[in-house]
Amino acid sequence: MITVNPMDELKKRFNSAAAQNVSATYLFRITGIDDGVWLTKINNGTLEVEPYSHGVSQAPDCTISVSAEDLSMIMQGKLSAMTAAMSGMLAIEGELGLAMQLVPIFFEGQGVF
């Protein structure tokens, strides 16, 4: 199991080349041990991650809710994001297409979202 904060792990995995033509704001709602809510802004190959403050932070284009444990399994390749979404372990609010863009950006080589 990944023992670092899940958002720190996502920042390490960020593939700026895969994010060159992406401009979207994602809200990651993580529950469990390393719980929290983070606003993640991807803009043409750049990444910004900040704690989310309702009413203060920018509204997200897409919200992803997942437990820290399930996200860890996805990052380790033990669980596909598609399986997690279909089984209700991962919830997506907003455009599914935006969520699918995250696969090459953070999960290269793990197949289709």
N, C-alpha and C positions, 0 to 999 in steps of 0.2 A: 504494500500500500504506500502511496505517496504521502510523506509526512509533512511536507511544506504546505503553506497556505495555497489553496487551489488557484487563486488569482496570480500569485507569484509564479506558479508553474506555467500558467497560460502565457504570462508575459515572456518567460524564457522560450516558449515554443513558438512565439509569434514569427511568422514567415512574411517579411515585408514585401518580398517579390510577389507572393500570392495575393497580397492585399493592395496591389498597385491601382486597380480600378474599382476599389470598394470605398464607398463613403456612407457609413451608417453608424448609428449609435445603438448599442446593445445594453440591456440591463441584465446582469447576472444575479439571480437571487439564489444564494447557496444556503442550504440548511444543514444542521448537524454540527459536528465538532468545530469546524472552521467556518461558521455561518457568518453571513453578512450580505450586503447588497452593494454591488459595484456598477458604476456606469463605465462602459467601455466604448471609447470612440475610435473608430478606424477611419482614417482619411488618407486615401491614396498612398498607402505604404507606411503610414505612421500609426502608432498606437498610444492612446492615453487611457489610463485606468485611474478612477478616483472613487472614493466612497460616495454612495448615492444619498442625497438629501432630498426627500420629497418636498416639492414646492420650491426648491432652490436649484436643483440640478436640471439640466436639459431633459425633456421628455424623450424616452427611448423609441427607436423605430421597431425594436423587437425585444421581447423579454424572455429569458430562459431561466426556468426554475428547476433546480436539481439538488440532491443531497451531496455533501462533500464526498461521501463514500462512493456514490454512483459516479460522480465526476472523476474521481480517482481511478475507478475501474475503466472508464472510457479512455482516460489519458494513458493508461497502461495497455490498452488494446484488448482488455478482457471482456469488454462490453461495447457494442457499437452504439453510436448515438441514435441510429435508426431504431434499434431494438429497444433502447431505453425510452424513446419517444412513444413507440407503439405500445409499450407495456405500462405507460403512465409514470415511469420513473423520472422522466424528463418532460417538462411541459414548456410549450412554446406559445407565446402570445404575440400576435403581429404577423408579419409576412414570413411564411415558411421558407421562401426563397432566400431571404436574408440569413436565416439560421443555417441553411445549406451552404452558404458562402463561407461559413466558419470552418468547414472541414479542411480545405486545403491551407487555410490560414493557420490553424492550430493543430490539426490532426492529420497531417500529410501521410498518405499511405494506409489510412485506416478505412478506405472504401467510402461508399456513398453514405450520406447522413441518413 
